[in-house]
Amino acid sequence: MSFDLASRLAERRVADLYRQRPLLDSPQGPLVRVDGRELLAFCSNDYLGLANHPLVIEAWRAGARRWGVGGGASHLVIGHSTPHHELEEALADFTGRPRALLFSTGYMANLGAVTALLGPGDTVLEDRLNHASLLDAGLLSGARFSRYPHNDAASLATRLDKARGDTLVVSDGVFSMDGDLADLPALCREARSRGAWVMVDDAHGFGPLGASGGGIVEHFGLGQDDVQVLVGTLGKAFGTAGAFVAGSDELIETLVQFARPYIYTTSQPPALACATLQSLQLLRSEHWRREHLAALIRRFRDGAARIGLSLMDSTTPIQPILVGDSARALQLSQLLRERGILVTAIRPPTVAMGSARLRVTLSAAHDGAQVDRLLEALAACWPLLVEAGDA
Ligand code: PMP
């Protein structure tokens, strides 16, 4: 008996599914240095351009001087410090919820929340296109686990009617690989009428969506009675790292007591919380970032329609170009790279077989001319792909 890793790796290569990690040798921003070359990038989740903001960097530095670097211990031992606490209070205020709880990553927040709330005998219903961390969380919980077709409230209703025990409906707010929004008003209606709870992971909605960046719940005007468990991540529009769960006092206390990925891990560096406090302030006050981003999204979509690209039904900064075949997606990414533009190809298993795509993401740090450069490059490269017969 031996681990035949070589064969597994070889199979991935043959199927054009082998993944490489581009080596970034610069801060995040529209212009990056990757694998030794300067490129115009459209693939980070730094939607508001805060990851490299001077005030956020300064808050981090000041935080490190005041609080040191390491969190030192888990929150329940001696790792919960004043900056963590202040950030939790600021996030509760931002989300309009009684309380918020910081996690070290979004992956852990999702694992923690679902596994603390559900166990064998309960039911978890998830959108088929949910993020991997939500799907893993549902499986790990031991609850009866079922995936409903993407955004299909009628199918959800049928499953809710058969559900047993405590029942949690779980959905991305903005779907991370498609960029479309969950049909939350309908999902929440179905759940609420049957006494189920709704958990929304709005990793990609906080910042770009809602009049004040409050994400999909602000966008749809939904409250605590509609979405009982609200998750946000801090590594995207906030430009830092970590995540939070917002909700009732009872929910947060339950997570503190029972969420293993919260309890058994070192707290994030306090200076990171200082940096996030600063980025939250920018996110809430600098509305021009959201407005500029919305204008870039319109500019990209109008230009892409003129070229005849297959875009998805998305009004968010996530604007995937559907290619289909993995090899062709890689080819399009490579053709763009030869023209100085970086857009990563997303392939199975991250997306369904036959739906490989280039996941273009826009940021308030981009300007109109940079979006035009992307469009010009796509106009030049797309026909080459069409000629090959696969786009
Ligand atoms: N949820 C969604 C929808 C995501 O897209 C991601 C990250 N790509 C996560 C959770 C995980 O967040 P983190 O990177 O903080 O672990």
Boltz pocket constraint, residues with backbone or C-beta under 6 A from the ligand:
constraints:
  - pocket:
      binder: B
      contacts: [[A, 104], [A, 105], [A, 106], [A, 107], [A, 108], [A, 110], [A, 131], [A, 133], [A, 172], [A, 174], [A, 176], [A, 201], [A, 203], [A, 204], [A, 233], [A, 234], [A, 235], [A, 242], [A, 243]]
      max_distance: 6.0
